[in-house]
Amino acid sequence: MQHPAILALDEQTGTPPGTDAAARIVPSLPGSLTAVLDQRKQLTGRIEERLEARPQMQCVRGSGPVR
């Protein structure tokens, strides 16, 4: 026979606060993260293009490939 406190715990049920919100938010997370990563890639490309266009990049990279 189980202790009455254990039996009472087994009978208790409840839904934690925020469960409904999590059920709505969690399925959309992969799409949101993918969109953020895509934006990040686009920004990286734009920044690299702008840096490459600057004359100082030739100094930073040197006069050409090292042989």
URTA-V815663 format. One record per residue. RES is the residue in one letter. SS is DSSP state (H for helix, E for strand, - for the rest). NEAR is the number of other ideal C-beta (glycine too) atoms within 8 Angstrom. Layout:
RES&SS&NEAR  RES&SS&NEAR
This chain:
M&-&1  Q&-&6  H&-&5  P&H&6  A&H&6  I&H&8  L&H&9  A&H&8  L&H&7  D&H&7  E&H&6  Q&-&6  T&-&3  G&-&4  T&-&4  P&-&5  P&-&4  G&-&6  T&H&8  D&H&6  A&H&7  A&H&8  A&H&8  R&H&8  I&H&8  V&H&7  P&H&7  S&H&8  L&H&8  P&H&7  G&H&7  S&H&8  L&H&8  T&H&8  A&H&8  V&H&8  L&H&8  D&H&8  Q&H&8  R&H&8  K&H&8  Q&H&8  L&H&8  T&H&8  G&H&8  R&H&8  I&H&8  E&H&8  E&H&8  R&H&8  L&H&8  E&H&7  A&H&6  R&-&7  P&-&5  Q&H&6  M&H&10  Q&H&8  C&H&7  V&H&6  R&H&5  G&-&7  S&-&3  G&-&3  P&-&3  V&-&3  R&-&2
